[in-house]
Amino acid sequence: MKPFRNIVASLLVAGAALATLPAMTGCMASEGAYIVEESPPPPRDEVVVYKPGYVWIHGRWTHPGRHWAWQGGYYERERANQTYVEGRWERRGNGHVWVAGTWRARGGVVIR
């Protein structure tokens, strides 16, 4: 009787895993990034207050399941001799991929 229980338990676990697949419709993972078939909504306007010593990282749309969700922006401490390049949604093939923002060395021009 115990082997039968193990088989039933395995089938239940497999069925539960398969039941979650429809939630991922239109979204697939590739190289640590999610590819989303539908294009993201336009960015939301955010009120930004100048904060000395900090850089504002703009919010972005994420696609955690079936619907788009807004992730608000935040402040990050400035880094010496570096500038922040904003992240962006990029079209690749039939989908869209989020390219994360990054810090880059300033190219000889210092803005004060």
DSSP file (Angstrom, degrees, kcal/mol; ACC not computed):
  #  RESIDUE AA STRUCTURE BP1 BP2  ACC     N-H-->O    O-->H-N    N-H-->O    O-->H-N    TCO  KAPPA ALPHA  PHI   PSI    X-CA   Y-CA   Z-CA
    1    1 A M     >        0   0    0      0, 0.0     4,-1.8     0, 0.0     5,-0.1   0.000 360.0 360.0 360.0 -31.8    0.0    0.0    0.0
    2    2 A K  H  >  +     0   0    0      1,-0.2     4,-2.1     2,-0.2     5,-0.2   0.902 360.0  52.6 -63.9 -42.7    2.9    2.4    0.7
    3    3 A P  H  > S+     0   0    0      0, 0.0     4,-2.1     0, 0.0    -1,-0.2   0.887 107.6  53.5 -60.5 -36.0    4.2    2.3   -2.9
    4    4 A F  H  > S+     0   0    0      1,-0.2     4,-2.5     2,-0.2    -2,-0.2   0.909 107.5  50.4 -63.7 -41.6    0.7    3.2   -4.1
    5    5 A R  H  X S+     0   0    0     -4,-1.8     4,-2.8     1,-0.2    -1,-0.2   0.902 108.9  52.0 -61.9 -40.9    0.7    6.2   -1.8
    6    6 A N  H  X S+     0   0    0     -4,-2.1     4,-2.3     2,-0.2    -1,-0.2   0.895 110.3  48.4 -63.2 -40.1    4.1    7.4   -3.1
    7    7 A I  H  X S+     0   0    0     -4,-2.1     4,-2.3     2,-0.2    -2,-0.2   0.931 112.9  47.3 -65.9 -45.3    2.8    7.2   -6.7
    8    8 A V  H  X S+     0   0    0     -4,-2.5     4,-2.3     1,-0.2    -2,-0.2   0.911 112.2  50.4 -62.9 -42.5   -0.4    9.1   -5.9
    9    9 A A  H  X S+     0   0    0     -4,-2.8     4,-2.2     1,-0.2    -1,-0.2   0.906 110.4  49.9 -62.7 -41.7    1.7   11.7   -4.0
   10   10 A S  H  X S+     0   0    0     -4,-2.3     4,-2.5     1,-0.2    -1,-0.2   0.902 110.6  49.8 -63.5 -41.1    4.0   12.1   -7.0
   11   11 A L  H  X S+     0   0    0     -4,-2.3     4,-2.5     2,-0.2    -2,-0.2   0.888 109.9  50.8 -65.4 -38.8    1.1   12.5   -9.3
   12   12 A L  H  X S+     0   0    0     -4,-2.3     4,-2.2     2,-0.2    -2,-0.2   0.910 111.3  47.6 -64.7 -42.3   -0.4   15.2   -7.1
   13   13 A V  H  X S+     0   0    0     -4,-2.2     4,-2.1     2,-0.2    -2,-0.2   0.923 113.5  48.0 -64.5 -44.4    2.8   17.1   -6.9
   14   14 A A  H  X S+     0   0    0     -4,-2.5     4,-2.2     1,-0.2    -2,-0.2   0.906 111.7  50.5 -63.4 -41.3    3.3   16.9  -10.7
   15   15 A G  H  X S+     0   0    0     -4,-2.5     4,-1.7     1,-0.2    -1,-0.2   0.890 109.4  50.5 -63.9 -39.8   -0.3   18.0  -11.3
   16   16 A A  H  X S+     0   0    0     -4,-2.2     4,-0.8     2,-0.2    -1,-0.2   0.894 110.1  50.7 -65.3 -39.3    0.1   21.0   -9.0
   17   17 A A  H >< S+     0   0    0     -4,-2.1     3,-0.7     1,-0.2     4,-0.4   0.908 111.2  47.8 -65.0 -41.5    3.3   22.0  -10.8
   18   18 A L  H >< S+     0   0    0     -4,-2.2     3,-1.1     1,-0.2    -1,-0.2   0.807 102.8  63.5 -68.9 -29.4    1.5   21.8  -14.2
   19   19 A A  H 3< S+     0   0    0     -4,-1.7    -1,-0.2     1,-0.2     4,-0.2   0.749  97.9  56.8 -67.6 -22.9   -1.4   23.8  -12.8
   20   20 A T  T X< S+     0   0    0     -4,-0.8     3,-1.0    -3,-0.7     4,-0.4   0.617  84.3  85.4 -83.7 -11.9    0.9   26.8  -12.3
   21   21 A L  G X  S+     0   0    0     -3,-1.1     3,-1.9    -4,-0.4    -1,-0.2   0.870  78.8  61.0 -60.8 -40.3    2.0   26.9  -16.0
   22   22 A P  G >  S+     0   0    0      0, 0.0     3,-1.5     0, 0.0    -1,-0.2   0.804  94.8  65.1 -59.3 -25.6   -1.0   29.0  -17.3
   23   23 A A  G <  S+     0   0    0     -3,-1.0    -2,-0.2     1,-0.3    -3,-0.1   0.751 100.3  52.0 -66.2 -21.8    0.1   31.8  -15.0
   24   24 A M  G X  S+     0   0    0     -3,-1.9     3,-1.8    -4,-0.4    -1,-0.3   0.285  77.4 139.7 -97.4   9.9    3.3   32.1  -17.0
   25   25 A T  T <  S+     0   0    0     -3,-1.5     3,-0.1     1,-0.3    40,-0.0  -0.290  73.3  16.9 -56.5 133.5    1.6   32.4  -20.4
   26   26 A G  T 3  S+     0   0    0      1,-0.1    11,-2.4    10,-0.1     2,-0.4   0.595 113.7  87.4  81.5  10.7    3.4   35.0  -22.5
   27   27 A C  E <   +A   36   0A   0     -3,-1.8     2,-0.3     9,-0.2     9,-0.2  -0.991  47.4 169.4-145.3 131.1    6.5   35.0  -20.4
   28   28 A M  E     -A   35   0A   0      7,-2.2     7,-3.5    -2,-0.4     2,-0.3  -0.984  30.0-118.1-141.7 154.9    9.6   32.8  -20.5
   29   29 A A  E     +A   34   0A   0     -2,-0.3     2,-0.3     5,-0.2     5,-0.2  -0.698  31.6 170.3 -93.8 143.4   13.0   32.8  -18.9
   30   30 A S  E >   -A   33   0A   0      3,-3.3     3,-2.0    -2,-0.3    -2,-0.0  -0.904  66.1 -18.7-153.9 122.1   16.2   33.1  -20.9
   31   31 A E  T 3  S-     0   0    0     -2,-0.3     3,-0.1     1,-0.3    -2,-0.0   0.861 126.9 -48.9  50.8  44.4   19.8   33.7  -19.7
   32   32 A G  T 3  S+     0   0    0      1,-0.2     2,-0.3     0, 0.0    -1,-0.3   0.540 123.8  94.6  77.8   6.0   18.6   35.0  -16.3
   33   33 A A  E <  S-A   30   0A   0     -3,-2.0    -3,-3.3    66,-0.0     2,-0.4  -0.921  72.7-120.9-128.7 154.9   16.1   37.4  -17.8
   34   34 A Y  E     -A   29   0A   0     -2,-0.3    64,-0.6    -5,-0.2     2,-0.6  -0.807  16.4-151.3 -96.0 135.3   12.4   37.2  -18.6
   35   35 A I  E     -AB  28  97A   0     -7,-3.5    -7,-2.2    -2,-0.4     2,-0.5  -0.930  13.7-164.1-103.5 123.3   11.2   37.6  -22.1
   36   36 A V  E     -AB  27  96A   0     60,-2.7    60,-2.5    -2,-0.6    -9,-0.2  -0.923  13.7-151.4-112.4 130.7    7.7   39.0  -22.2
   37   37 A E  S    S+     0   0    0    -11,-2.4     2,-0.2    -2,-0.5    -1,-0.1   0.927  78.0  64.2 -68.4 -46.1    5.6   38.8  -25.4
   38   38 A E  S    S-     0   0    0    -12,-0.3    58,-0.2     1,-0.1    -2,-0.1  -0.518  92.5-108.6 -82.4 148.0    3.5   41.9  -24.9
   39   39 A S        -     0   0    0     -2,-0.2    -1,-0.1     1,-0.1    -2,-0.1  -0.439  37.7-106.4 -73.7 147.6    5.1   45.4  -24.9
   40   40 A P        -     0   0    0      0, 0.0    -1,-0.1     0, 0.0    23,-0.0  -0.326  36.3-101.9 -70.4 154.6    5.2   47.1  -21.5
   41   41 A P        -     0   0    0      0, 0.0    20,-0.2     0, 0.0     3,-0.1  -0.237  53.9 -78.9 -64.4 164.7    2.9   50.1  -20.8
   42   42 A P        -     0   0    0      0, 0.0     0, 0.0     0, 0.0     0, 0.0  -0.358  60.8 -90.3 -63.9 149.1    4.5   53.6  -21.0
   43   43 A P        -     0   0    0      0, 0.0     2,-0.2     0, 0.0    17,-0.1  -0.235  42.9-116.6 -59.2 147.9    6.6   54.6  -17.9
   44   44 A R        -     0   0    0     -3,-0.1     2,-0.3     1,-0.1    15,-0.2  -0.565  27.2-109.0 -82.6 149.9    4.7   56.3  -15.1
   45   45 A D        -     0   0    0     -2,-0.2     2,-0.4     2,-0.0    -1,-0.1  -0.608  36.8-164.9 -75.2 138.6    5.6   59.9  -14.2
   46   46 A E        -     0   0    0     -2,-0.3     2,-0.6    13,-0.0    12,-0.0  -0.983  20.3-126.5-127.3 139.1    7.4   60.1  -10.8
   47   47 A V        -     0   0    0     -2,-0.4     2,-0.5     2,-0.0    -2,-0.0  -0.748  31.0-167.4 -84.4 121.3    7.9   63.2   -8.7
   48   48 A V        -     0   0    0     -2,-0.6     2,-0.5     8,-0.0     8,-0.0  -0.944   9.0-158.3-116.7 128.7   11.6   63.4   -7.9
   49   49 A V        -     0   0    0     -2,-0.5     2,-0.0     2,-0.0    -2,-0.0  -0.901  31.6-108.6-104.9 129.7   13.1   65.7   -5.2
   50   50 A Y        -     0   0    0     -2,-0.5     5,-0.1     1,-0.1    -1,-0.0  -0.341  37.0-174.7 -57.9 130.7   16.8   66.6   -5.5
   51   51 A K    >   -     0   0    0      3,-0.3     3,-1.9    -2,-0.0    -1,-0.1  -0.914  25.5-124.7-132.6 103.4   18.7   64.8   -2.8
   52   52 A P  T 3  S+     0   0    0      0, 0.0     3,-0.1     0, 0.0    -2,-0.0  -0.164  94.3  19.0 -52.9 134.4   22.4   65.8   -2.6
   53   53 A G  T 3  S+     0   0    0      1,-0.3    25,-2.6    24,-0.1     2,-0.3   0.471 111.1  92.0  86.1   2.4   24.7   62.8   -2.8
   54   54 A Y  E <   -D   77   0B   0     -3,-1.9     2,-0.4    23,-0.3    -3,-0.3  -0.912  60.5-145.4-130.2 156.3   22.1   60.5   -4.3
   55   55 A V  E     -D   76   0B   0     21,-3.3    21,-2.6    -2,-0.3     2,-0.6  -0.953  22.6-126.6-117.2 138.3   20.9   59.5   -7.8
   56   56 A W  E     -D   75   0B   0     -2,-0.4     2,-0.7    19,-0.2    19,-0.2  -0.763  16.0-155.9 -86.7 123.7   17.2   58.7   -8.6
   57   57 A I  E     -D   74   0B   0     17,-3.4    17,-1.9    -2,-0.6    -2,-0.0  -0.898  24.8-127.3 -98.7 112.6   16.7   55.3  -10.2
   58   58 A H        -     0   0    0     -2,-0.7    29,-0.2    15,-0.2    14,-0.0  -0.185  22.5-107.6 -62.9 150.1   13.4   55.6  -12.1
   59   59 A G        -     0   0    0    -15,-0.2     2,-0.3    14,-0.1    13,-0.2  -0.124  36.6-161.3 -67.8 172.0   10.7   53.0  -11.6
   60   60 A R  E     -E   71   0C   0     11,-2.2    11,-2.8   -17,-0.1     2,-0.4  -0.980  22.5-100.7-152.9 162.1    9.9   50.4  -14.1
   61   61 A W  E     -E   70   0C   0     -2,-0.3     2,-0.3     9,-0.2     9,-0.2  -0.718  36.0-169.3 -85.2 136.7    7.2   47.9  -15.2
   62   62 A T  E     -E   69   0C   0      7,-3.0     7,-2.6    -2,-0.4     3,-0.1  -0.813  18.0-147.0-118.2 164.5    7.7   44.3  -14.2
   63   63 A H        +     0   0    0     -2,-0.3     5,-0.2     5,-0.2    -2,-0.0  -0.619  29.2 160.4-132.0  72.9    5.7   41.3  -15.4
   64   64 A P  S    S-     0   0    0      0, 0.0     2,-0.1     0, 0.0    -1,-0.1   0.652  72.4 -25.9 -73.2 -14.7    5.7   38.9  -12.4
   65   65 A G  S    S-     0   0    0      2,-0.7     3,-0.0    -3,-0.1     0, 0.0  -0.302 116.0 -23.0-157.5-117.2    2.7   36.8  -13.6
   66   66 A R  S    S+     0   0    0     -2,-0.1     2,-0.3     2,-0.1   -42,-0.0   0.692 118.8  45.9 -88.2 -19.9   -0.2   37.5  -15.9
   67   67 A H  S    S-     0   0    0      0, 0.0    -2,-0.7     0, 0.0     2,-0.2  -0.855  84.8-103.0-127.6 156.8   -0.3   41.3  -15.5
   68   68 A W        -     0   0    0     -2,-0.3     2,-0.4    -5,-0.2    -5,-0.2  -0.524  35.3-165.2 -73.9 144.1    2.1   44.2  -15.6
   69   69 A A  E     -E   62   0C   0     -7,-2.6    -7,-3.0    -2,-0.2     2,-0.4  -0.998  17.4-125.7-134.2 137.2    3.0   45.7  -12.2
   70   70 A W  E     -E   61   0C   0     -2,-0.4     2,-0.6    -9,-0.2    -9,-0.2  -0.686  16.0-162.0 -85.5 130.9    4.7   49.0  -11.4
   71   71 A Q  E     -E   60   0C   0    -11,-2.8   -11,-2.2    -2,-0.4    -2,-0.0  -0.956  25.1-129.2-111.2 111.8    7.9   49.0   -9.3
   72   72 A G        -     0   0    0     -2,-0.6   -26,-0.0   -13,-0.2   -12,-0.0  -0.102  21.7-103.8 -63.9 157.3    8.5   52.5   -8.0
   73   73 A G        -     0   0    0    -14,-0.1     2,-0.3   -17,-0.0   -15,-0.2  -0.125  35.7-166.9 -73.5 174.6   11.8   54.3   -8.2
   74   74 A Y  E     -D   57   0B   0    -17,-1.9   -17,-3.4   -19,-0.0     2,-0.3  -0.975  22.9-100.6-157.5 163.4   14.3   54.8   -5.4
   75   75 A Y  E     -D   56   0B   0     -2,-0.3     2,-0.4   -19,-0.2   -19,-0.2  -0.698  30.4-171.7 -91.1 143.8   17.4   56.8   -4.4
   76   76 A E  E     -D   55   0B   0    -21,-2.6   -21,-3.3    -2,-0.3    -2,-0.0  -0.996  33.1-101.1-133.6 142.2   20.9   55.2   -4.6
   77   77 A R  E     -D   54   0B   0     -2,-0.4   -23,-0.3   -23,-0.2   -24,-0.1  -0.324  44.1-106.9 -62.9 138.2   24.0   56.8   -3.3
   78   78 A E        -     0   0    0    -25,-2.6     2,-0.4     1,-0.1    -1,-0.1  -0.217  28.4-137.9 -60.1 154.3   26.2   58.5   -5.9
   79   79 A R    >   -     0   0    0      3,-0.3     3,-1.7   -25,-0.0    -1,-0.1  -0.970  26.1-103.7-119.1 134.6   29.4   56.7   -6.9
   80   80 A A  T 3  S-     0   0    0     -2,-0.4     3,-0.1     1,-0.3     0, 0.0  -0.286  99.3  -2.3 -59.5 133.5   32.6   58.7   -7.4
   81   81 A N  T 3  S+     0   0    0      1,-0.2    25,-2.2    24,-0.1     2,-0.3   0.718 112.9 105.5  59.1  25.6   33.6   59.2  -11.1
   82   82 A Q  E <   -F  105   0D   0     -3,-1.7     2,-0.3    23,-0.3    -3,-0.3  -0.944  52.9-155.3-132.6 156.2   30.7   57.1  -12.3
   83   83 A T  E     -F  104   0D   0     21,-2.9    21,-2.6    -2,-0.3     2,-0.5  -0.950  22.7-119.4-127.4 149.9   27.3   57.9  -13.9
   84   84 A Y  E     -F  103   0D   0     -2,-0.3     2,-0.6    19,-0.2    19,-0.2  -0.779  17.3-155.1 -94.6 129.2   24.2   55.8  -13.8
   85   85 A V  E     -F  102   0D   0     17,-3.1    17,-1.8    -2,-0.5    -2,-0.0  -0.914  27.0-120.7-102.2 119.2   22.8   54.5  -17.1
   86   86 A E        -     0   0    0     -2,-0.6     2,-0.1    15,-0.2   -29,-0.0  -0.166  22.6-115.8 -60.2 148.3   19.0   53.9  -16.8
   87   87 A G        -     0   0    0    -29,-0.2     2,-0.3    14,-0.1    13,-0.2  -0.328  36.6-171.5 -74.9 167.4   17.6   50.4  -17.5
   88   88 A R  E     -C   99   0A   0     11,-2.1    11,-3.2    -2,-0.1     2,-0.5  -0.994  30.0-109.6-159.2 154.1   15.2   49.9  -20.4
   89   89 A W  E     -C   98   0A   0     -2,-0.3     2,-0.4     9,-0.2     9,-0.2  -0.794  39.7-163.9 -85.6 130.9   12.8   47.4  -22.0
   90   90 A E  E     -C   97   0A   0      7,-2.9     7,-2.8    -2,-0.5     2,-0.4  -0.954  18.4-124.4-122.6 135.8   14.3   46.3  -25.3
   91   91 A R  E     +C   96   0A   0     -2,-0.4     2,-0.4     5,-0.2     5,-0.2  -0.651  32.6 174.2 -78.6 128.0   12.6   44.5  -28.2
   92   92 A R  E >   -C   95   0A   0      3,-2.6     3,-2.1    -2,-0.4     2,-0.2  -0.943  58.5 -48.7-137.3 113.4   14.3   41.2  -29.0
   93   93 A G  T 3  S-     0   0    0     -2,-0.4    -2,-0.0     1,-0.3     0, 0.0  -0.454 122.7 -18.9  63.4-126.1   12.7   38.9  -31.6
   94   94 A N  T 3  S+     0   0    0     -2,-0.2    -1,-0.3    -3,-0.1     2,-0.2   0.306 130.7  52.8 -94.6   8.2    9.0   38.5  -30.8
   95   95 A G  E <  S- C   0  92A   0     -3,-2.1    -3,-2.6    -5,-0.0     2,-0.4  -0.663  75.9-111.3-133.3-173.5    9.4   39.7  -27.2
   96   96 A H  E     -BC  36  91A   0    -60,-2.5   -60,-2.7    -5,-0.2     2,-0.4  -0.976  23.8-164.8-126.0 138.4   10.7   42.3  -24.8
   97   97 A V  E     -BC  35  90A   0     -7,-2.8    -7,-2.9    -2,-0.4     2,-0.5  -0.972  21.4-124.5-125.2 137.0   13.6   41.9  -22.4
   98   98 A W  E     - C   0  89A   0    -64,-0.6     2,-0.7    -2,-0.4    -9,-0.2  -0.716  19.0-159.3 -80.9 123.1   14.5   44.2  -19.4
   99   99 A V  E     - C   0  88A   0    -11,-3.2   -11,-2.1    -2,-0.5   -66,-0.0  -0.921  23.9-129.6-101.9 111.4   18.1   45.4  -19.7
  100  100 A A        -     0   0    0     -2,-0.7   -15,-0.0   -13,-0.2     2,-0.0  -0.219  19.8-107.3 -64.9 147.7   19.0   46.5  -16.1
  101  101 A G        -     0   0    0    -14,-0.1     2,-0.3   -17,-0.0   -15,-0.2  -0.290  41.8-171.5 -67.6 159.9   20.5   49.9  -15.4
  102  102 A T  E     -F   85   0D   0    -17,-1.8   -17,-3.1   -19,-0.0     2,-0.4  -0.977  25.8-108.8-152.1 161.1   24.2   50.0  -14.6
  103  103 A W  E     -F   84   0D   0     -2,-0.3     2,-0.3   -19,-0.2   -19,-0.2  -0.785  36.0-175.1 -93.0 137.5   27.0   52.3  -13.4
  104  104 A R  E     -F   83   0D   0    -21,-2.6   -21,-2.9    -2,-0.4     2,-0.1  -0.960  31.5 -98.7-132.9 152.0   29.7   53.3  -15.9
  105  105 A A  E     -F   82   0D   0     -2,-0.3   -23,-0.3   -23,-0.2     2,-0.1  -0.409  46.2-105.5 -65.8 140.7   32.9   55.3  -15.6
  106  106 A R        -     0   0    0    -25,-2.2     2,-1.2     1,-0.1    -1,-0.1  -0.471  27.8-128.3 -66.8 138.7   32.5   58.9  -16.6
  107  107 A G        -     0   0    0     -2,-0.1    -1,-0.1     2,-0.1     3,-0.1  -0.391  61.7 -69.2 -90.7  57.8   34.2   59.5  -20.0
  108  108 A G  S    S+     0   0    0     -2,-1.2     2,-0.6     1,-0.2    -1,-0.1   0.226 108.9 105.5  84.2 -16.7   36.4   62.5  -19.2
  109  109 A V        -     0   0    0      2,-0.0     2,-0.6     0, 0.0    -1,-0.2  -0.875  53.7-161.3-102.4 123.5   33.6   64.9  -18.8
  110  110 A V        -     0   0    0     -2,-0.6     2,-0.6    -3,-0.1     0, 0.0  -0.910   2.9-157.2-106.2 122.6   32.9   65.9  -15.2
  111  111 A I              0   0    0     -2,-0.6    -2,-0.0     1,-0.1     0, 0.0  -0.870 360.0 360.0-100.7 124.1   29.5   67.5  -14.5
  112  112 A R              0   0    0     -2,-0.6    -1,-0.1     0, 0.0    -2,-0.0   0.373 360.0 360.0-118.9 360.0   29.3   69.6  -11.3
